[in-house]
Amino acid sequence: MEQTDGEILLEMNHVKKSFDGNGVLEDISLTVKKGEVVSIIGPSGSGKSTLLRCATLLEKMDGGELIYLGQTAASEKTDKNGRVQCEYASKAELHNIRKCFGLVFQNFNLFPHYSVLKNITDAPIHVQKRDKETVYKEARELLKKMGLEDKEDYYPYQLSGGQCQRVAIARALALNPKILFFDEPTSALDPELTGEVLKVIKSLADLHIAMVIVTHEMAFAKDISHRIIFMEQGVI
């Protein structure tokens, strides 16, 4: 794919993370530009999902720097005892930063007691305080793009795994993120359902949303990505 030369959306500089003294991320630096698709591959346990969790503020980094659109989410400070730790931005600033990105989990994380339409529209209406009618209109357009226009009143238990994952993608897109993270979006799916989800993700490239995809699907990564990052033992 052609390289993009857009603005930098995400910067991760010298990120470190360990669990119980085991270094999972040793020294990771990467940038993602507007409209760029970056795939992260590597063996299990190489730190791929942890990197995504640090990027999306689900996990606190031990060191390094995290910047979205020039706004610092976390930076490294040394305390008076010489210990390095990460200092995070204020609650209000982080709330703002979170609007930049969406995240699609491997196990969908849909609300089981909400219909498909409510799963997609709930956050834009209640968190982003956007106009209800506009949100519903956009949600129905997204469902059409996902090939699920006849499923808006269904509940997650009535859908296949592939359909649930497509609803999860629509839900992430409904927040109008600048960058979309996928954590192994097909690992919980049967092989025949994997293709339909990969096809949807591929179609998103036309929307010029930046994407960071942790995946084991090598051919797919090669096909869709501007860049592929290979991780092993906590380093790129």
N, C-alpha and C positions, 0 to 999 in steps of 0.2 A: 504493500500500500504506500501511497505517497506520504512523505513526511509533512507534518503540519508545522507552521512557524508562528503559532498563536501565542497569546500571553501565557505566562506560567500560572497554573491554577493551584498546584500543590508542590510544596518542597519539603522533603524529609532529609535532614542533614545529620549524619553520624548517629543514627538512632541505635540505642542499646536497650535490651530488655532481658532480664533473667528471672527465672522462677526457682525459688529455693536454692539460689547459688548456681544454678545451671544456666549458662548464657544461651539464650535462644536467638536473640539478634545481637550480633557482635559489633557491627559498625556499618549501618545501611544508609546509603544516600541515594535518593532518586527524585526526579522532578517529572511532573506530568503537565503537558501543555493543553490548551484549549483544543477540543476535538480529537485529541490523541487517544489511541487505543494501546494499552500496555498490558501484556499478559505476563503473569508470574508463574513459572513452572519450577519443578524441583521435587526431590524425593519427599516422602512423608516425614514429618518431624524436622524439616529444614527451616521452619520459621515463617512460612508463607502466610498462614492464617493469622499468626501473631502480628505480623507486619500490617495486615489489613485492619486488625483490631486496634492497633496503635494509631493508625491513620484516621480511623473513624471514632476515636476518643472512647472506645469501649474498654481499652486497656491503657494504663498509665505507663509511659516510657520511663526508663531509669536514667537515660541521658540522651542528648541530642536536641534537635530542633524540629518543630512541626509548624509549617506556615501555609495558610490558605489565602490565595489572592492578596498576598503581601501582608496579611494580618497574622501575627504570631499567636499560635494556639498554645505552644509550649516551648520553653527554652531552658538551656542548662545553666544551673547556678552552682557555685561551690560555697558550701557553708563554712563557718569559721573553724571547723575541725578538718577542713580540706576534703570533705565528702561531697561528691558530685550528685546532684539530684535535679529533677525536672520541675520547673515551676510553671503552672498552667495559668492561662488568662482568667479573668473574672467570669463568673457565671453568665453575666449578660453578654460578654464578648463571645464566650463559647456557644451560647444560644444562637448568636448571629452566624458564627462559623459553621455550625451544624446545618444551616440552611443551604450551604454550598454543595453538600453531597447527599447521595442516597446509597443505601446498602441492601443488597439482595443476599439472603442467607441460604446455606445449602438445604436447610429443612423448612423453608418457606416462611415460618413464623407468622402465619395469618391468624387473625382472631377467629376462633372456631364458632363463636356465637354471633358473628357479624356476617351479613350477606356479602357476596363478592363486591357489590357496589359500595356498601358501607365500609368495607376494608380499604377500598381505594380512596374514598372521599373523606373519611373521618379526620385524618390529620390536616389536610388542606383547609377544612372548614373550622376545626376547633383549635388547631395549633397555629396555623398561618392566618386564621381569621379572614379567609377569602370569601368572596361572594358565592353563596350556595349554588345558584343557578349556573354560574360559570364553571364551578368545580364539577357539577354533575355532567355538564355538556362535555368538558374535557375528558372526564372519566369514561364516558360512553365512547368517545373517539379512541381513547387508549384501548378499551376492550375490543373495539373493532380491529385495531391494529394487531392485537394479540389473537385475533380469530375467536373471540369469546363473547361476541355481542349478544348472544342468546342466553348468556349465563349470569346476568347481573343479579338475579334474585336467588341464585343458588347459594348454598353454604359450602365451606371448604370440604366437608365430609362427602359431599355429592360429586366432587371433582376428582379426576385422576391426578397423580403427582405432577405430571407435565402441565396440566391446566392450572394447578395451584401455583406452580413456579411462575407461570405466565401472569397470573394475578399479582403475585409478589413483585414482578418486574413493573407491571402497570402501577402498582401502589408506590413504588420508588419514583417512577417517572412523574406521578401526579404532583410531587413536591417541586417540580421544575428544577432539579439539581443541575449544577454545572459539571459535576463529575459523579459517575456511578461506579460503585464497587461491587464486585461479584465474588463471593467466597465459594469456590467450587460449585457453581450453580447446577451442575448435573450429577453430582456424586450420589445424591439420594434417589436417582431415577433409574428405571429400567432402560436398557439400551435403546429400545424402540421409542421411548419418550424423550431421550436425550436429544435426538435429531431435531424435534419440533422446538425445543427450548433454544438450542444453538442457532436455529434459523431466525428466531425472534431477536436474539442478541445481535446477530449479524445485521438484521434490518435496522437496528438502532444506530449503526454506524452512519446511516444516511442522515440522521438527525444532528450529527456533529456534536454529540455529547461525549465528553472525555470518559473513557472507561478503563478501569483497572480490574483485570480478571485473573483470579487464582484458578488454575485449571490443570487437569491431567490430560485434556484432549489436545494432543500435539498438533494434529492436522488442522484443527479449528484455530488454534493459537497462531499457527503460521499463516493461515488464510486471512484472519481478521486484524492482526496486530500491526501497528507501526514499529513497535519494538517488543522484544521478548527478553525478560529478565530471568536468568537461571539462578536459583538460590540453593545453597548447600551449606549445612552446618552454620547457619546464621549469618552468612555473608553472600553478597552477589558475586 
